[in-house]
Amino acid sequence: MINATNLTTVNLGNSDTVEVGDNVTAIGSPGGYMNTLSKGIISGINRENDRGYDIQTTASITHGSSGGPLFNRYGNVIGINYSGFESAGDIGFVIPINEINSLLSTTNEKTVIQINGQ
């Protein structure tokens, strides 16, 4: 593992301003290929699920990409990649960054089950 220091942090965007057709870029590690970049657009917003609402993207979100950032065209993180349908083409789902902001401001560790309220 590389021991990195003095790294620049990313800027968080506002996921409430995302619109269908916006250009986006996802970073993940699909199939174990570290730091893979994929481009796409926002193909849907407010996709309801048990947790809340998702952003839908055509950027490839496959096994191993979960937890990576979704960037807008300005380089701001607008969401966290978590799900995709490899058999259905370019359908990926992202947790909007505005839903995650409250978790980032606390020092309490939470499990995925606690975040999803189950």
GROMACS elastic network, one bead per residue, 0.5 to 0.9 nm:
[ bonds ]
;  ai    aj funct       b0    kb
    4     7     6  0.69994   500
   10    75     6  0.79050   500
   10    76     6  0.67680   500
   10    77     6  0.70483   500
   11    75     6  0.74729   500
   11    76     6  0.50472   500
   11    77     6  0.62493   500
   12    15     6  0.89617   500
   12    71     6  0.88892   500
   12    75     6  0.87869   500
   12    76     6  0.51614   500
   12    78     6  0.64212   500
   12    79     6  0.86510   500
   12    97     6  0.73370   500
   12    98     6  0.88929   500
   12   101     6  0.87481   500
   13    16     6  0.89691   500
   13    17     6  0.87540   500
   13    71     6  0.83252   500
   13    72     6  0.78325   500
   13    74     6  0.87971   500
   13    75     6  0.84866   500
   13    77     6  0.53311   500
   13    78     6  0.50768   500
   13    79     6  0.84473   500
   13    97     6  0.73422   500
   13    98     6  0.82931   500
   14    17     6  0.58913   500
   14    18     6  0.75264   500
   14    76     6  0.83795   500
   14    77     6  0.82225   500
   14    78     6  0.61164   500
   14    96     6  0.85076   500
   14    97     6  0.70348   500
   14    98     6  0.64491   500
   15    18     6  0.53842   500
   15    55     6  0.86034   500
   15    77     6  0.85078   500
   15    78     6  0.50422   500
   15    79     6  0.69936   500
   15    96     6  0.55289   500
   15    97     6  0.58121   500
   15    98     6  0.57984   500
   15    99     6  0.86561   500
   16    19     6  0.85559   500
   16    78     6  0.88441   500
   16    96     6  0.80515   500
   16    97     6  0.88731   500
   16    98     6  0.72658   500
   18    21     6  0.89087   500
   18    22     6  0.69747   500
   18    42     6  0.77199   500
   18    45     6  0.77069   500
   18    55     6  0.84678   500
   18    72     6  0.84631   500
   18    78     6  0.79951   500
   19    22     6  0.57506   500
   19    42     6  0.67379   500
   19    43     6  0.84893   500
   19    44     6  0.79627   500
   19    45     6  0.72314   500
   20    23     6  0.89302   500
   20    41     6  0.73843   500
   20    43     6  0.52980   500
   20    44     6  0.57001   500
   20    45     6  0.68691   500
   20    56     6  0.88928   500
   20    57     6  0.89119   500
   21    41     6  0.54072   500
   21    42     6  0.51755   500
   21    43     6  0.62402   500
   21    44     6  0.84750   500
   22    40     6  0.84834   500
   22    41     6  0.53044   500
   22    42     6  0.53228   500
   22    43     6  0.82691   500
   22    72     6  0.74846   500
   22    73     6  0.77916   500
   23    39     6  0.75438   500
   23    40     6  0.59789   500
   23    42     6  0.65976   500
   23    71     6  0.87222   500
   23    72     6  0.63694   500
   23    73     6  0.58999   500
   24    38     6  0.85551   500
   24    39     6  0.59085   500
   24    40     6  0.53771   500
   24    41     6  0.52982   500
   24    42     6  0.68457   500
   24    57     6  0.79828   500
   24    58     6  0.87609   500
   24    59     6  0.71807   500
   24    70     6  0.66492   500
   24    71     6  0.55148   500
   24    73     6  0.59597   500
   24    75     6  0.88746   500
   25    37     6  0.68111   500
   25    38     6  0.56487   500
   25    40     6  0.62371   500
   25    41     6  0.80596   500
   25    59     6  0.66115   500
   25    69     6  0.83164   500
   25    70     6  0.56917   500
   25    71     6  0.51457   500
   25    72     6  0.66223   500
   25    73     6  0.76786   500
   25    75     6  0.85824   500
   26    36     6  0.80661   500
   26    37     6  0.57218   500
   26    38     6  0.52583   500
   26    39     6  0.63774   500
   26    40     6  0.80766   500
   26    59     6  0.62618   500
   26    60     6  0.73860   500
   26    61     6  0.76491   500
   26    65     6  0.83869   500
   26    68     6  0.70234   500
   26    69     6  0.59140   500
   26    71     6  0.62911   500
   26    80     6  0.88869   500
   26    81     6  0.75378   500
   27    34     6  0.88830   500
   27    35     6  0.59217   500
   27    36     6  0.54999   500
   27    38     6  0.65612   500
   27    61     6  0.87929   500
   27    65     6  0.70560   500
   27    68     6  0.54758   500
   27    69     6  0.58493   500
   27    70     6  0.67805   500
   27    71     6  0.84057   500
   27    81     6  0.85093   500
   28    32     6  0.89406   500
   28    33     6  0.81270   500
   28    34     6  0.67152   500
   28    35     6  0.53914   500
   28    36     6  0.53165   500
   28    37     6  0.67843   500
   28    38     6  0.84763   500
   28    61     6  0.77900   500
   28    62     6  0.85689   500
   28    64     6  0.65769   500
   28    66     6  0.68339   500
   28    67     6  0.74511   500
   28    69     6  0.75274   500
   28    81     6  0.82229   500
   29    32     6  0.51693   500
   29    35     6  0.55094   500
   29    36     6  0.56312   500
   29    37     6  0.86935   500
   29    62     6  0.85460   500
   29    63     6  0.79842   500
   29    66     6  0.81308   500
   29    68     6  0.80690   500
   30    33     6  0.56091   500
   30    34     6  0.73360   500
   30    35     6  0.86246   500
   30    36     6  0.71024   500
   30    61     6  0.77150   500
   30    62     6  0.56871   500
   30    63     6  0.53500   500
   30    65     6  0.50899   500
   30    66     6  0.85451   500
   31    34     6  0.84874   500
   31    62     6  0.79334   500
   31    63     6  0.62952   500
   31    64     6  0.57457   500
   31    65     6  0.83474   500
   32    63     6  0.87019   500
   32    64     6  0.63787   500
   32    65     6  0.88901   500
   33    36     6  0.63297   500
   33    64     6  0.83790   500
   34    64     6  0.89536   500
   36    65     6  0.84381   500
   37    59     6  0.89901   500
   37    60     6  0.87764   500
   38    59     6  0.56037   500
   38    60     6  0.59349   500
   38    61     6  0.84075   500
   39    58     6  0.77647   500
   39    59     6  0.50453   500
   39    60     6  0.74357   500
   40    43     6  0.86782   500
   40    57     6  0.65729   500
   40    60     6  0.75350   500
   40    90     6  0.86310   500
   41    56     6  0.86944   500
   41    57     6  0.56516   500
   41    58     6  0.55352   500
   41    59     6  0.65477   500
   42    45     6  0.74952   500
   42    55     6  0.72001   500
   42    56     6  0.59606   500
   42    58     6  0.65863   500
   42    59     6  0.82105   500
   43    55     6  0.79896   500
   43    56     6  0.54444   500
   43    57     6  0.50061   500
   43    58     6  0.63093   500
   43    91     6  0.83156   500
   44    47     6  0.68994   500
   44    54     6  0.84281   500
   44    55     6  0.60357   500
   44    57     6  0.67246   500
   45    48     6  0.88981   500
   45    53     6  0.77821   500
   45    54     6  0.64341   500
   45    56     6  0.59777   500
   45    57     6  0.87833   500
   46    52     6  0.83795   500
   46    54     6  0.54824   500
   46    55     6  0.61705   500
   46    56     6  0.82209   500
   47    52     6  0.82019   500
   47    53     6  0.50967   500
   47    55     6  0.63865   500
   47    56     6  0.70558   500
   47    93     6  0.86579   500
   48    51     6  0.79648   500
   48    52     6  0.58100   500
   48    54     6  0.64130   500
   49    52     6  0.54417   500
   49    53     6  0.59727   500
   49    54     6  0.74401   500
   50    53     6  0.82688   500
   50   116     6  0.78747   500
   51    54     6  0.87772   500
   51   115     6  0.83757   500
   51   116     6  0.55142   500
   51   117     6  0.76475   500
   52    95     6  0.88170   500
   52    99     6  0.87393   500
   52   116     6  0.88701   500
   53    95     6  0.74534   500
   53    96     6  0.77669   500
   54    93     6  0.61649   500
   54    94     6  0.55767   500
   54    95     6  0.52835   500
   54    96     6  0.62747   500
   55    79     6  0.78776   500
   55    92     6  0.83077   500
   55    93     6  0.57568   500
   55    94     6  0.50724   500
   55    95     6  0.64512   500
   55    96     6  0.63384   500
   56    59     6  0.89467   500
   56    91     6  0.67569   500
   56    92     6  0.56290   500
   56    94     6  0.63520   500
   57    60     6  0.78995   500
   57    61     6  0.85181   500
   57    90     6  0.73894   500
   57    91     6  0.60405   500
   57    92     6  0.51033   500
   57    93     6  0.62732   500
   57    94     6  0.75813   500
   58    61     6  0.82830   500
   58    89     6  0.82961   500
   58    91     6  0.53660   500
   58    92     6  0.60923   500
   58    93     6  0.88924   500
   59    70     6  0.87593   500
   59    90     6  0.65607   500
   59    91     6  0.75937   500
   59    92     6  0.66329   500
   60    65     6  0.84338   500
   60    84     6  0.73705   500
   60    86     6  0.85131   500
   60    89     6  0.85648   500
   60    90     6  0.60291   500
   60    91     6  0.73358   500
   60    92     6  0.63805   500
   61    64     6  0.81173   500
   61    65     6  0.55885   500
   61    66     6  0.72123   500
   61    81     6  0.67457   500
   61    82     6  0.73334   500
   61    83     6  0.61880   500
   61    85     6  0.77616   500
   61    86     6  0.81318   500
   61    90     6  0.80672   500
   61    91     6  0.76187   500
   61    92     6  0.51593   500
   61    93     6  0.74389   500
   61    94     6  0.88483   500
   62    65     6  0.55633   500
   62    66     6  0.75903   500
   62    82     6  0.86732   500
   62    83     6  0.69678   500
   62    84     6  0.53714   500
   62    85     6  0.71005   500
   62    86     6  0.63293   500
   62    92     6  0.78630   500
   63    66     6  0.69915   500
   63    83     6  0.79206   500
   63    84     6  0.76585   500
   63    86     6  0.84564   500
   64    67     6  0.83905   500
   64    68     6  0.89134   500
   65    68     6  0.58577   500
   65    69     6  0.89436   500
   65    81     6  0.66824   500
   65    82     6  0.70545   500
   65    83     6  0.80783   500
   65    84     6  0.88717   500
   66    69     6  0.86365   500
   66    80     6  0.75078   500
   66    81     6  0.50585   500
   66    83     6  0.64797   500
   66    84     6  0.88440   500
   66    94     6  0.89236   500
   67    80     6  0.56761   500
   67    81     6  0.54186   500
   67    82     6  0.59206   500
   68    79     6  0.86009   500
   68    80     6  0.57107   500
   68    81     6  0.54125   500
   68    82     6  0.77946   500
   69    77     6  0.60565   500
   69    78     6  0.75759   500
   69    79     6  0.59552   500
   69    81     6  0.59876   500
   69    94     6  0.87380   500
   70    76     6  0.82339   500
   70    77     6  0.56043   500
   70    78     6  0.58162   500
   70    79     6  0.51114   500
   70    80     6  0.58534   500
   70    81     6  0.63707   500
   70    94     6  0.75335   500
   71    74     6  0.75502   500
   71    75     6  0.53789   500
   71    76     6  0.52361   500
   71    78     6  0.56897   500
   71    79     6  0.72624   500
   72    75     6  0.54823   500
   72    76     6  0.55582   500
   72    77     6  0.65100   500
   72    78     6  0.63804   500
   73    76     6  0.74754   500
   74    77     6  0.89414   500
   77    80     6  0.78963   500
   77    97     6  0.70845   500
   78    94     6  0.88064   500
   78    95     6  0.85526   500
   78    96     6  0.60869   500
   78    97     6  0.50742   500
   78    98     6  0.77866   500
   79    94     6  0.56866   500
   79    95     6  0.52714   500
   79    98     6  0.78907   500
   79    99     6  0.87534   500
   79   100     6  0.82372   500
   80    93     6  0.86626   500
   80    94     6  0.52945   500
   80    95     6  0.51697   500
   80    96     6  0.67078   500
   80    97     6  0.67028   500
   80   100     6  0.85336   500
   81    84     6  0.85837   500
   81    92     6  0.76767   500
   81    93     6  0.62670   500
   81    95     6  0.64820   500
   81    96     6  0.89986   500
   82    92     6  0.78743   500
   82    93     6  0.61172   500
   82    94     6  0.56770   500
   82    95     6  0.70893   500
   83    91     6  0.86080   500
   83    92     6  0.57178   500
   83    93     6  0.50724   500
   83    94     6  0.69941   500
   84    87     6  0.89929   500
   84    88     6  0.85800   500
   84    89     6  0.88276   500
   84    90     6  0.78750   500
   84    91     6  0.57399   500
   84    93     6  0.60129   500
   85    88     6  0.52777   500
   85    89     6  0.66699   500
   85    90     6  0.73932   500
   85    91     6  0.58107   500
   85    92     6  0.65849   500
   85    93     6  0.89555   500
   86    89     6  0.58626   500
   86    90     6  0.75177   500
   86    91     6  0.78283   500
   86    92     6  0.88559   500
   87    90     6  0.89034   500
   88    91     6  0.66456   500
   89    92     6  0.89007   500
   94    97     6  0.87435   500
   95    98     6  0.85219   500
   95    99     6  0.71035   500
   95   100     6  0.76455   500
   96    99     6  0.56130   500
   96   100     6  0.69968   500
   97   100     6  0.50196   500
   97   101     6  0.61215   500
   98   101     6  0.52625   500
   98   102     6  0.77258   500
   99   102     6  0.68331   500
   99   103     6  0.80775   500
  100   103     6  0.53526   500
  100   104     6  0.65237   500
  101   104     6  0.51105   500
  101   105     6  0.66013   500
  102   105     6  0.54835   500
  102   106     6  0.71343   500
  103   106     6  0.56921   500
  103   107     6  0.83209   500
  103   108     6  0.83207   500
  103   109     6  0.88211   500
  103   110     6  0.84788   500
  103   115     6  0.86887   500
  104   107     6  0.76874   500
  106   109     6  0.81232   500
  110   113     6  0.80580   500
  110   114     6  0.59832   500
  110   115     6  0.66456   500
  111   114     6  0.51706   500
  111   115     6  0.63741   500
  111   116     6  0.87150   500
  112   115     6  0.50531   500
  112   116     6  0.61518   500
  112   117     6  0.85704   500
  112   118     6  0.89889   500
  113   116     6  0.51649   500
  113   117     6  0.61620   500
  113   118     6  0.54955   500
  114   117     6  0.50456   500
  114   118     6  0.62636   500
  115   118     6  0.79180   500
